[in-house]
Amino acid sequence: MRARFSLHHDPLLASPRIRWIAAGAAVMLAVAWAAILVLPKDLEPDALVTRYTFTFGIGALGGWPNLLELPVIGTILLLVNLTVARLLTRTVDIPPPVTLLLTATLLLEIGIAIGSATLLIVNTRGS
């Protein structure tokens, strides 16, 4: 008989709060990837704004690989933190540090999505 995967048998994802936090982080990561991949491909390839602050303006220029830094960092962050959370969750009870870790991950993913959307706005404003 084959064992079927169920979210309710997984100690980490058995909690509805943890499921919502993980889903929110995944959605924010998808927004970050979408914001970068939506950029028009006809922009000047070496003159894309890769860092921007509202105080000082343009912080750095670069090419397409530099624009992918935020979504790649967000992906690595989410995968590593979910792995650490899974390792910390050995029983049915979810320790408070796991909730804190995943909540912090969600907040960072929101920041990454906002940063990616800002890069989209800054790079398409002149075109």
N, CA, C and O atoms as a MOPAC input file, in Angstrom:
PM7 MOZYME 1SCF
protein

 N      0.82900 1    -1.16000 1     0.00000 1
 C      0.00000 1     0.00000 1     0.00000 1
 C      0.89200 1     1.24800 1     0.00000 1
 O      1.83300 1     1.34300 1     0.78800 1
 N      0.59700 1     2.18200 1    -0.86900 1
 C      1.37300 1     3.42000 1    -0.96600 1
 C      0.94200 1     4.41800 1     0.09400 1
 O     -0.24300 1     4.58300 1     0.38400 1
 N      1.94300 1     5.07700 1     0.66200 1
 C      1.62900 1     6.14400 1     1.61600 1
 C      1.32700 1     7.41600 1     0.83700 1
 O      2.08300 1     7.80200 1    -0.05500 1
 N      0.24300 1     8.05000 1     1.16900 1
 C     -0.13100 1     9.29200 1     0.49400 1
 C      0.30200 1    10.46500 1     1.34600 1
 O      0.20100 1    10.43400 1     2.57300 1
 N      0.78700 1    11.50300 1     0.68000 1
 C      1.22200 1    12.70300 1     1.39000 1
 C      0.00500 1    13.51700 1     1.78800 1
 O     -0.90200 1    13.73700 1     0.98500 1
 N     -0.00300 1    13.95000 1     3.00600 1
 C     -1.09300 1    14.78400 1     3.50200 1
 C     -0.50500 1    15.89800 1     4.34800 1
 O      0.38900 1    15.66500 1     5.16200 1
 N     -1.00900 1    17.11200 1     4.15500 1
 C     -0.53200 1    18.23900 1     4.94700 1
 C     -0.82800 1    18.04800 1     6.42700 1
 O     -0.09500 1    18.56000 1     7.27400 1
 N     -1.87600 1    17.32800 1     6.74600 1
 C     -2.26100 1    17.17000 1     8.14500 1
 C     -1.38200 1    16.16400 1     8.87400 1
 O     -1.37500 1    16.14600 1    10.10500 1
 N     -0.63900 1    15.32600 1     8.15400 1
 C      0.28000 1    14.39100 1     8.79300 1
 C      1.68400 1    14.96500 1     8.88900 1
 O      2.54200 1    14.38300 1     9.55300 1
 N      1.92800 1    16.06700 1     8.25600 1
 C      3.22600 1    16.72700 1     8.32700 1
 C      3.24100 1    17.61000 1     9.57400 1
 O      2.40100 1    18.50100 1     9.69400 1
 N      4.17300 1    17.38900 1    10.50600 1
 C      4.16700 1    18.18500 1    11.74000 1
 C      4.31000 1    19.68500 1    11.49700 1
 O      3.71900 1    20.48400 1    12.22200 1
 N      5.07900 1    20.07400 1    10.49800 1
 C      5.29000 1    21.49800 1    10.25500 1
 C      4.04100 1    22.16300 1     9.68700 1
 O      3.64300 1    23.23500 1    10.14200 1
 N      3.42600 1    21.53100 1     8.69800 1
 C      2.29100 1    22.14600 1     8.01600 1
 C      0.93800 1    21.75400 1     8.61100 1
 O     -0.10500 1    22.06400 1     8.03400 1
 N      0.94700 1    21.08100 1     9.75200 1
 C     -0.31800 1    20.71400 1    10.39000 1
 C     -1.01200 1    21.92900 1    10.98500 1
 O     -2.23400 1    21.94000 1    11.13100 1
 N     -0.24300 1    22.94500 1    11.32700 1
 C     -0.81300 1    24.15600 1    11.91200 1
 C     -1.32700 1    25.08100 1    10.81100 1
 O     -0.58800 1    25.39400 1     9.87800 1
 N     -2.58300 1    25.52100 1    10.90500 1
 C     -3.10100 1    26.45000 1     9.88600 1
 C     -2.31300 1    27.75600 1     9.83600 1
 O     -2.14000 1    28.32900 1     8.76000 1
 N     -1.83400 1    28.23400 1    10.98300 1
 C     -1.05600 1    29.47600 1    11.01000 1
 C      0.23000 1    29.32100 1    10.19200 1
 O      0.58500 1    30.20500 1     9.41200 1
 N      0.91700 1    28.20900 1    10.37400 1
 C      2.15800 1    27.97400 1     9.63200 1
 C      1.86500 1    27.83100 1     8.14400 1
 O      2.62600 1    28.32900 1     7.31400 1
 N      0.77000 1    27.15800 1     7.79600 1
 C      0.40600 1    27.02700 1     6.37100 1
 C      0.16000 1    28.38900 1     5.75000 1
 O      0.62000 1    28.64200 1     4.63700 1
 N     -0.56200 1    29.28500 1     6.44400 1
 C     -0.83300 1    30.62000 1     5.90800 1
 C      0.44700 1    31.43900 1     5.79100 1
 O      0.63000 1    32.16100 1     4.81100 1
 N      1.33200 1    31.33600 1     6.77400 1
 C      2.59500 1    32.07600 1     6.71800 1
 C      3.43300 1    31.59100 1     5.54100 1
 O      3.96800 1    32.40200 1     4.78500 1
 N      3.55000 1    30.27000 1     5.37800 1
 C      4.33800 1    29.71500 1     4.27400 1
 C      3.71300 1    30.07200 1     2.92100 1
 O      4.42700 1    30.39200 1     1.97100 1
 N      2.39000 1    30.01800 1     2.83700 1
 C      1.71600 1    30.38000 1     1.58100 1
 C      1.91300 1    31.85700 1     1.26800 1
 O      2.14300 1    32.21900 1     0.11500 1
 N      1.82600 1    32.70800 1     2.27900 1
 C      2.05300 1    34.14300 1     2.06900 1
 C      3.46100 1    34.43100 1     1.59000 1
 O      3.66300 1    35.25700 1     0.70100 1
 N      4.44400 1    33.74400 1     2.18200 1
 C      5.83100 1    33.93100 1     1.74800 1
 C      6.01300 1    33.47000 1     0.30300 1
 O      6.72100 1    34.11600 1    -0.46900 1
 N      5.38100 1    32.36100 1    -0.06300 1
 C      5.48300 1    31.86700 1    -1.43800 1
 C      4.82100 1    32.82600 1    -2.42700 1
 O      5.33300 1    33.02700 1    -3.52800 1
 N      3.69900 1    33.41200 1    -2.04800 1
 C      3.01900 1    34.38200 1    -2.92100 1
 C      3.88500 1    35.62300 1    -3.11000 1
 O      4.00900 1    36.12800 1    -4.22600 1
 N      4.48300 1    36.11600 1    -2.03300 1
 C      5.35500 1    37.29500 1    -2.13800 1
 C      6.56800 1    37.00200 1    -3.01500 1
 O      7.02200 1    37.86400 1    -3.76700 1
 N      7.08800 1    35.78400 1    -2.91300 1
 C      8.21200 1    35.39500 1    -3.76500 1
 C      7.78100 1    35.34300 1    -5.23000 1
 O      8.53600 1    35.75100 1    -6.11300 1
 N      6.58200 1    34.85000 1    -5.49100 1
 C      6.06500 1    34.83400 1    -6.86600 1
 C      5.89200 1    36.25000 1    -7.40300 1
 O      6.15200 1    36.50100 1    -8.58000 1
 N      5.45600 1    37.17500 1    -6.55400 1
 C      5.33000 1    38.58200 1    -6.96200 1
 C      6.69600 1    39.15200 1    -7.31100 1
 O      6.82900 1    39.88600 1    -8.29000 1
 N      7.71700 1    38.82100 1    -6.51700 1
 C      9.07000 1    39.31600 1    -6.78900 1
 C      9.57700 1    38.80700 1    -8.13400 1
 O     10.12700 1    39.57700 1    -8.92000 1
 N      9.39600 1    37.51600 1    -8.40200 1
 C      9.82300 1    36.96400 1    -9.69200 1
 C      9.03100 1    37.58900 1   -10.83600 1
 O      9.60600 1    37.92700 1   -11.87100 1
 N      7.72800 1    37.74600 1   -10.66300 1
 C      6.89400 1    38.31700 1   -11.72400 1
 C      7.28800 1    39.75500 1   -12.02100 1
 O      7.31600 1    40.16000 1   -13.18300 1
 N      7.59200 1    40.53000 1   -10.98800 1
 C      7.96200 1    41.93500 1   -11.19500 1
 C      9.22500 1    42.05400 1   -12.03600 1
 O      9.31600 1    42.93300 1   -12.89200 1
 N     10.18900 1    41.19000 1   -11.80400 1
 C     11.44100 1    41.25000 1   -12.56900 1
 C     11.23900 1    40.68200 1   -13.97300 1
 O     11.74600 1    41.24900 1   -14.94200 1
 N     10.51600 1    39.58200 1   -14.09800 1
 C     10.36200 1    38.94400 1   -15.40800 1
 C      9.40700 1    39.69700 1   -16.32500 1
 O      9.37600 1    39.43300 1   -17.52800 1
 N      8.61700 1    40.63900 1   -15.77500 1
 C      7.68600 1    41.43200 1   -16.57700 1
 C      8.40100 1    42.59400 1   -17.26000 1
 O      7.85300 1    43.19100 1   -18.18700 1
 N      9.60200 1    42.92200 1   -16.82500 1
 C     10.33500 1    44.04600 1   -17.42100 1
 C     10.44800 1    43.87300 1   -18.93000 1
 O     10.72400 1    42.77300 1   -19.40600 1
 N     10.23900 1    44.93800 1   -19.67900 1
 C     10.40000 1    44.84900 1   -21.13100 1
 C     11.83000 1    44.45600 1   -21.49000 1
 O     12.78700 1    44.94800 1   -20.89200 1
 N     11.96200 1    43.58800 1   -22.44500 1
 C     13.28700 1    43.09000 1   -22.82700 1
 C     14.03000 1    44.05500 1   -23.74800 1
 O     15.20100 1    43.82700 1   -24.05200 1
 N     13.38100 1    45.12100 1   -24.19700 1
 C     14.04000 1    46.04800 1   -25.11500 1
 C     14.74800 1    47.19000 1   -24.39100 1
 O     15.21500 1    48.12800 1   -25.03800 1
 N     14.83700 1    47.13000 1   -23.07000 1
 C     15.56300 1    48.15400 1   -22.32500 1
 C     17.06400 1    48.01100 1   -22.57300 1
 O     17.53600 1    46.93600 1   -22.94500 1
 N     17.80500 1    49.08500 1   -22.37000 1
 C     19.26400 1    49.05100 1   -22.52700 1
 C     19.83500 1    47.99700 1   -21.57600 1
 O     19.65900 1    48.11400 1   -20.36400 1
 N     20.51500 1    46.97100 1   -22.09800 1
 C     20.89000 1    45.83600 1   -21.25500 1
 C     21.90400 1    46.15600 1   -20.15600 1
 O     21.90300 1    45.49500 1   -19.11700 1
 N     22.76300 1    47.15000 1   -20.35800 1
 C     23.77500 1    47.44600 1   -19.34600 1
 C     23.43500 1    48.66800 1   -18.51300 1
 O     24.21800 1    49.05100 1   -17.64400 1
 N     22.30800 1    49.27800 1   -18.74900 1
 C     21.94600 1    50.49300 1   -18.02300 1
 C     20.66200 1    50.31600 1   -17.21900 1
 O     19.88300 1    51.25800 1   -17.07200 1
 N     20.44300 1    49.11800 1   -16.70100 1
 C     19.27400 1    48.87300 1   -15.86800 1
 C     19.58800 1    49.26200 1   -14.42900 1
 O     20.67600 1    48.98000 1   -13.92600 1
 N     18.64600 1    49.90000 1   -13.77900 1
 C     18.82100 1    50.27100 1   -12.37700 1
 C     18.68400 1    49.00400 1   -11.54100 1
 O     17.64900 1    48.33700 1   -11.58200 1
 N     19.72600 1    48.67200 1   -10.78300 1
 C     19.68400 1    47.46900 1    -9.95400 1
 C     19.52600 1    47.78400 1    -8.47400 1
 O     19.13500 1    46.91400 1    -7.69700 1
 N     19.82300 1    49.00600 1    -8.07800 1
 C     19.59800 1    49.44700 1    -6.69600 1
 C     19.05900 1    50.86400 1    -6.73100 1
 O     19.55300 1    51.71500 1    -7.47000 1
 N     18.04700 1    51.10100 1    -5.92700 1
 C     17.41900 1    52.41700 1    -5.90600 1
 C     16.98200 1    52.72200 1    -4.48300 1
 O     16.36600 1    51.88500 1    -3.82300 1
 N     17.30200 1    53.92500 1    -4.01000 1
 C     16.81100 1    54.37800 1    -2.70800 1
 C     16.02800 1    55.66000 1    -2.92700 1
 O     16.36200 1    56.46000 1    -3.80100 1
 N     15.00000 1    55.84900 1    -2.14100 1
 C     14.17400 1    57.04500 1    -2.29500 1
 C     14.91300 1    58.29500 1    -1.83900 1
 O     14.58500 1    59.40000 1    -2.27200 1
 N     15.89700 1    58.13600 1    -0.97800 1
 C     16.66100 1    59.28400 1    -0.49400 1
 C     17.69100 1    59.74800 1    -1.51000 1
 O     17.78300 1    60.93900 1    -1.80700 1
 N     18.47300 1    58.80100 1    -2.04900 1
 C     19.59200 1    59.14900 1    -2.91900 1
 C     19.33500 1    58.86800 1    -4.39400 1
 O     20.11000 1    59.30900 1    -5.24200 1
 N     18.27700 1    58.15500 1    -4.71700 1
 C     17.97700 1    57.84100 1    -6.11000 1
 C     18.68700 1    56.57300 1    -6.55800 1
 O     18.75900 1    55.59200 1    -5.81700 1
 N     19.20700 1    56.60200 1    -7.76800 1
 C     19.84500 1    55.42100 1    -8.35500 1
 C     21.11500 1    55.09500 1    -7.58500 1
 O     21.97600 1    55.95300 1    -7.39200 1
 N     21.22200 1    53.84200 1    -7.14800 1
 C     22.39000 1    53.41000 1    -6.38700 1
 C     23.37100 1    52.61300 1    -7.21500 1
 O     24.57200 1    52.66000 1    -6.94700 1
 N     22.90000 1    51.87900 1    -8.21700 1
 C     23.79200 1    51.06300 1    -9.03800 1
 C     23.11000 1    50.74400 1   -10.36300 1
 O     21.88800 1    50.61600 1   -10.44300 1
 N     23.92800 1    50.62000 1   -11.38700 1
 C     23.45700 1    50.19700 1   -12.70400 1
 C     24.06300 1    48.83900 1   -13.01000 1
 O     25.15400 1    48.51800 1   -12.53900 1
 N     23.35900 1    48.04900 1   -13.79200 1
 C     23.87700 1    46.74000 1   -14.15500 1
 C     23.02800 1    46.11600 1   -15.23600 1
 O     22.18500 1    46.77100 1   -15.84800 1
 N     23.26600 1    44.83400 1   -15.46000 1
 C     22.54100 1    44.10100 1   -16.48800 1
 C     21.46100 1    43.21700 1   -15.89200 1
 O     21.14700 1    43.30000 1   -14.70500 1
 N     20.89600 1    42.36100 1   -16.75100 1
 C     19.80600 1    41.48400 1   -16.33400 1
 C     20.17500 1    40.55100 1   -15.18900 1
 O     19.35500 1    40.35200 1   -14.29300 1
 N     21.38600 1    39.96200 1   -15.17600 1
 C     21.70900 1    39.06700 1   -14.04700 1
 C     21.64300 1    39.77500 1   -12.69200 1
 O     21.29500 1    39.15700 1   -11.68600 1
 N     21.97500 1    41.06300 1   -12.66500 1
 C     21.91400 1    41.80300 1   -11.40600 1
 C     20.47800 1    42.00100 1   -10.92900 1
 O     20.23500 1    42.06700 1    -9.72400 1
 N     19.53600 1    42.09600 1   -11.84300 1
 C     18.13400 1    42.26800 1   -11.45700 1
 C     17.56000 1    41.01100 1   -10.80200 1
 O     16.59300 1    41.08000 1   -10.04300 1
 N     18.16000 1    39.88000 1   -11.10000 1
 C     17.65400 1    38.62600 1   -10.55200 1
 C     18.14300 1    38.36400 1    -9.13100 1
 O     17.76000 1    37.36600 1    -8.52100 1
 N     18.98900 1    39.25600 1    -8.59400 1
 C     19.52900 1    39.03800 1    -7.25100 1
 C     18.42600 1    38.93400 1    -6.19900 1
 O     18.43800 1    38.01000 1    -5.38500 1
 N     17.48700 1    39.85500 1    -6.20400 1
 C     16.43900 1    39.84300 1    -5.17100 1
 C     15.58500 1    38.57200 1    -5.20500 1
 O     15.41600 1    37.93600 1    -4.16400 1
 N     15.04400 1    38.17900 1    -6.35700 1
 C     14.24700 1    36.94700 1    -6.35200 1
 C     15.06300 1    35.69500 1    -6.01700 1
 O     14.55700 1    34.78600 1    -5.36000 1
 N     16.31600 1    35.64400 1    -6.46200 1
 C     17.15100 1    34.47800 1    -6.14900 1
 C     17.42900 1    34.41800 1    -4.64900 1
 O     17.34800 1    33.35200 1    -4.04000 1
 N     17.75800 1    35.56500 1    -4.05600 1
 C     17.98700 1    35.60900 1    -2.61000 1
 C     16.71000 1    35.20900 1    -1.86800 1
 O     16.77100 1    34.48100 1    -0.87700 1
 N     15.56300 1    35.68000 1    -2.33900 1
 C     14.29400 1    35.31600 1    -1.71100 1
 C     14.00400 1    33.82800 1    -1.80300 1
 O     13.50400 1    33.23200 1    -0.84900 1
 N     14.31500 1    33.22000 1    -2.94500 1
 C     14.09900 1    31.78500 1    -3.11600 1
 C     14.98700 1    30.98800 1    -2.17100 1
 O     14.52300 1    30.06700 1    -1.49900 1
 N     16.26600 1    31.34800 1    -2.12500 1
 C     17.20300 1    30.65300 1    -1.23500 1
 C     16.77200 1    30.82500 1     0.21900 1
 O     16.78100 1    29.86600 1     0.99000 1
 N     16.39600 1    32.04100 1     0.59000 1
 C     15.95900 1    32.32200 1     1.95800 1
 C     14.75000 1    31.47600 1     2.34100 1
 O     14.71300 1    30.89700 1     3.42600 1
 N     13.77200 1    31.40400 1     1.46300 1
 C     12.56300 1    30.63100 1     1.75700 1
 C     12.88000 1    29.14100 1     1.88300 1
 O     12.40500 1    28.48600 1     2.81000 1
 N     13.67300 1    28.60200 1     0.96300 1
 C     13.99900 1    27.17300 1     1.01100 1
 C     14.81500 1    26.81700 1     2.24900 1
 O     14.54600 1    25.80800 1     2.90200 1
 N     15.81200 1    27.64100 1     2.57400 1
 C     16.64500 1    27.36500 1     3.75000 1
 C     15.81700 1    27.46000 1     5.02700 1
 O     15.92800 1    26.60200 1     5.90200 1
 N     14.98900 1    28.49800 1     5.13800 1
 C     14.20500 1    28.66000 1     6.36400 1
 C     13.13200 1    27.59000 1     6.51400 1
 O     12.84200 1    27.16700 1     7.63300 1
 N     12.54000 1    27.14700 1     5.42000 1
 C     11.58900 1    26.03400 1     5.52100 1
 C     12.29400 1    24.74300 1     5.92800 1
 O     11.74200 1    23.94000 1     6.68000 1
 N     13.51600 1    24.54600 1     5.43100 1
 C     14.29000 1    23.36700 1     5.81400 1
 C     14.65300 1    23.40900 1     7.29400 1
 O     14.52500 1    22.40700 1     7.99800 1
 N     15.10500 1    24.56800 1     7.76400 1
 C     15.43300 1    24.71500 1     9.18700 1
 C     14.18200 1    24.51600 1    10.04300 1
 O     14.24100 1    23.85900 1    11.08200 1
 N     13.06500 1    25.07200 1     9.61700 1
 C     11.81700 1    24.90500 1    10.36700 1
 C     11.40900 1    23.43900 1    10.42000 1
 O     10.93500 1    22.95800 1    11.44900 1
 N     11.59000 1    22.74000 1     9.32500 1
 C     11.25100 1    21.31700 1     9.30000 1
 C     12.15200 1    20.53400 1    10.24800 1
 O     11.68700 1    19.62600 1    10.93700 1
 N     13.44500 1    20.88000 1    10.28800 1
 C     14.36300 1    20.18400 1    11.19000 1
 C     14.05000 1    20.48100 1    12.65900 1
 O     14.23800 1    19.62000 1    13.51800 1
 N     13.57500 1    21.68800 1    12.94600 1
 C     13.22600 1    22.04200 1    14.32100 1
 C     11.90900 1    21.41900 1    14.76600 1
 O     11.64700 1    21.29400 1    15.96300 1
 N     11.09200 1    21.03400 1    13.81100 1
 C      9.78000 1    20.46300 1    14.12500 1
 C      9.88000 1    18.94900 1    14.04500 1
 O      9.63900 1    18.35300 1    12.99500 1
 N     10.23000 1    18.34700 1    15.14100 1
 C     10.35000 1    16.88700 1    15.18300 1
 C      9.08200 1    16.22500 1    15.71800 1
 O      8.84300 1    15.04100 1    15.48200 1
 N      8.28800 1    16.98500 1    16.42600 1
 C      7.07100 1    16.42600 1    17.01900 1
 C      5.86100 1    17.16700 1    16.46100 1
 O      5.99300 1    17.99800 1    15.56300 1
 N      4.70600 1    16.86700 1    16.98800 1
 C      3.48700 1    17.53100 1    16.54100 1
 C      3.45000 1    18.97000 1    17.03400 1
 O      2.90100 1    19.84000 1    16.35700 1
 N      4.02300 1    19.23400 1    18.19700 1
 C      4.03800 1    20.59300 1    18.73100 1
 C      5.06200 1    21.43400 1    17.98100 1
 O      6.20700 1    21.02300 1    17.79200 1
 N      4.63000 1    22.61200 1    17.55900 1
 C      5.52300 1    23.51500 1    16.83000 1
 C      6.13400 1    24.48100 1    17.83100 1
 O      5.41100 1    25.23100 1    18.48600 1
 N      7.46900 1    24.47300 1    17.95900 1
 C      8.09200 1    25.39100 1    18.90800 1
 C      7.95000 1    26.84000 1    18.44900 1
 O      7.91000 1    27.10700 1    17.24800 1
 N      7.87200 1    27.78000 1    19.40000 1
 C      7.73100 1    29.20200 1    19.03800 1
 C      8.82500 1    29.72900 1    18.10700 1
 O      8.52900 1    30.58000 1    17.26900 1
 N     10.08300 1    29.26100 1    18.21300 1
 C     11.08500 1    29.77800 1    17.26100 1
 C     10.75200 1    29.47800 1    15.79800 1
 O     11.13100 1    30.24300 1    14.91000 1
 N     10.05700 1    28.38600 1    15.54200 1
 C      9.68000 1    28.05700 1    14.16000 1
 C      8.67500 1    29.08200 1    13.63800 1
 O      8.79500 1    29.55000 1    12.50600 1
 N      7.69800 1    29.42600 1    14.45100 1
 C      6.72300 1    30.44000 1    14.04800 1
 C      7.40900 1    31.77900 1    13.82900 1
 O      7.11000 1    32.48300 1    12.86500 1
 N      8.32500 1    32.13100 1    14.71900 1
 C      9.06600 1    33.38400 1    14.58600 1
 C      9.92700 1    33.38000 1    13.32400 1
 O      9.97600 1    34.37600 1    12.60300 1
 N     10.60500 1    32.26500 1    13.05700 1
 C     11.45300 1    32.15000 1    11.86800 1
 C     10.63300 1    32.32200 1    10.59300 1
 O     11.03400 1    33.06200 1     9.69400 1
 N      9.50600 1    31.65700 1    10.51000 1
 C      8.69900 1    31.74000 1     9.29200 1
 C      7.98400 1    33.08300 1     9.16500 1
 O      7.75300 1    33.55200 1     8.05000 1
 N      7.63100 1    33.70900 1    10.28700 1
 C      7.04500 1    35.04800 1    10.22600 1
 C      8.07900 1    36.05700 1     9.73500 1
 O      7.76500 1    36.92900 1     8.92400 1
 N      9.31300 1    35.93700 1    10.22700 1
 C     10.38800 1    36.81700 1     9.74800 1
 C     10.65000 1    36.58200 1     8.26600 1
 O     10.92000 1    37.52900 1     7.52700 1
 N     10.57400 1    35.33100 1     7.82700 1
 C     10.74400 1    35.02200 1     6.40800 1
 C      9.65100 1    35.68900 1     5.58200 1
 O      9.92800 1    36.24300 1     4.51800 1
 N      8.42100 1    35.64000 1     6.06100 1
 C      7.31600 1    36.29900 1     5.35600 1
 C      7.57000 1    37.79600 1     5.23700 1
 O      7.37200 1    38.37400 1     4.16900 1
 N      8.00600 1    38.42900 1     6.32300 1
 C      8.27600 1    39.87000 1     6.28500 1
 C      9.41100 1    40.20100 1     5.31400 1
 O      9.34500 1    41.20000 1     4.59700 1
 N     10.44400 1    39.37100 1     5.29000 1
 C     11.53900 1    39.59600 1     4.34100 1
 C     11.07800 1    39.39800 1     2.90000 1
 O     11.49500 1    40.13600 1     2.00700 1
 N     10.22500 1    38.40900 1     2.67100 1
 C      9.70300 1    38.18000 1     1.31700 1
 C      8.82300 1    39.34900 1     0.86900 1
 O      8.81100 1    39.69700 1    -0.31200 1
 N      8.09000 1    39.95500 1     1.80300 1
 C      7.30700 1    41.15000 1     1.46400 1
 C      8.24800 1    42.27300 1     1.04500 1
 O      7.98700 1    42.97000 1     0.06400 1
 N      9.34200 1    42.45000 1     1.78400 1
 C     10.33900 1    43.46500 1     1.42300 1
 C     10.97800 1    43.19600 1     0.07900 1
 O     11.20900 1    44.12800 1    -0.69300 1
 N     11.26600 1    41.94800 1    -0.21500 1
 C     11.85400 1    41.58200 1    -1.50600 1
 C     10.85800 1    41.85100 1    -2.63200 1
 O     11.25000 1    42.33200 1    -3.69500 1
 N      9.58200 1    41.54900 1    -2.41800 1
 C      8.56200 1    41.82700 1    -3.43800 1
 C      8.43200 1    43.32400 1    -3.68100 1
 O      8.30400 1    43.75800 1    -4.82600 1
 N      8.46400 1    44.11500 1    -2.61400 1
 C      8.39400 1    45.57500 1    -2.77000 1
 C      9.62500 1    46.08600 1    -3.50600 1
 O      9.51300 1    46.95500 1    -4.37100 1
 N     10.79500 1    45.55700 1    -3.17300 1
 C     12.02100 1    45.96000 1    -3.86500 1
 C     11.98900 1    45.60900 1    -5.33900 1
 O     12.40300 1    46.41200 1    -6.17600 1
 N     11.50600 1    44.42700 1    -5.66800 1
 C     11.41400 1    44.02800 1    -7.07400 1
 C     10.40700 1    44.89000 1    -7.82700 1
 O     10.64600 1    45.27000 1    -8.97300 1
 N      9.28600 1    45.19600 1    -7.18900 1
 C      8.29500 1    46.06600 1    -7.82800 1
 C      8.85800 1    47.47000 1    -8.02800 1
 O      8.57300 1    48.11700 1    -9.03600 1
 N      9.65300 1    47.94200 1    -7.07300 1
 C     10.29400 1    49.25200 1    -7.21800 1
 C     11.25100 1    49.25700 1    -8.39800 1
 O     11.28800 1    50.22500 1    -9.15800 1
 N     12.02800 1    48.18800 1    -8.56300 1
 C     12.93100 1    48.10100 1    -9.71500 1
 C     12.14700 1    48.08200 1   -11.02000 1
 O     12.58100 1    48.67000 1   -12.01100 1
 N     11.00800 1    47.42000 1   -11.03400 1
 C     10.15600 1    47.41300 1   -12.22700 1
 C      9.68600 1    48.82400 1   -12.55200 1
 O      9.74400 1    49.24600 1   -13.70700 1
 N      9.22400 1    49.55200 1   -11.55000 1
 C      8.72300 1    50.91400 1   -11.76700 1
 C      9.83800 1    51.84100 1   -12.22500 1
 O      9.65300 1    52.61800 1   -13.16100 1
 N     10.99500 1    51.76600 1   -11.57400 1
 C     12.11200 1    52.65800 1   -11.90200 1
 C     12.63300 1    52.38900 1   -13.30700 1
 O     12.95700 1    53.33300 1   -14.02900 1
 N     12.72200 1    51.13600 1   -13.70800 1
 C     13.27900 1    50.80700 1   -15.01900 1
 C     12.30500 1    51.04800 1   -16.16200 1
 O     12.74100 1    51.21000 1   -17.30100 1
 N     11.02200 1    51.07700 1   -15.90500 1
 C     10.06100 1    51.28900 1   -16.99300 1
 C      9.50700 1    52.70500 1   -17.01000 1
 O      8.72300 1    53.04100 1   -17.89900 1
 N      9.88300 1    53.53000 1   -16.07200 1
 C      9.34100 1    54.89100 1   -16.00600 1
 C      9.73300 1    55.71600 1   -17.22400 1
 O      8.92300 1    56.50100 1   -17.71700 1
 N     10.94700 1    55.55800 1   -17.71700 1
 C     11.39600 1    56.37900 1   -18.84200 1
 C     11.00600 1    55.83300 1   -20.19900 1
 O     11.11600 1    56.54200 1   -21.19900 1
 N     10.55100 1    54.58400 1   -20.26200 1
 C     10.25900 1    54.00900 1   -21.58400 1
 C      8.81200 1    54.08200 1   -21.94200 1
 O      8.42000 1    53.63800 1   -23.02100 1

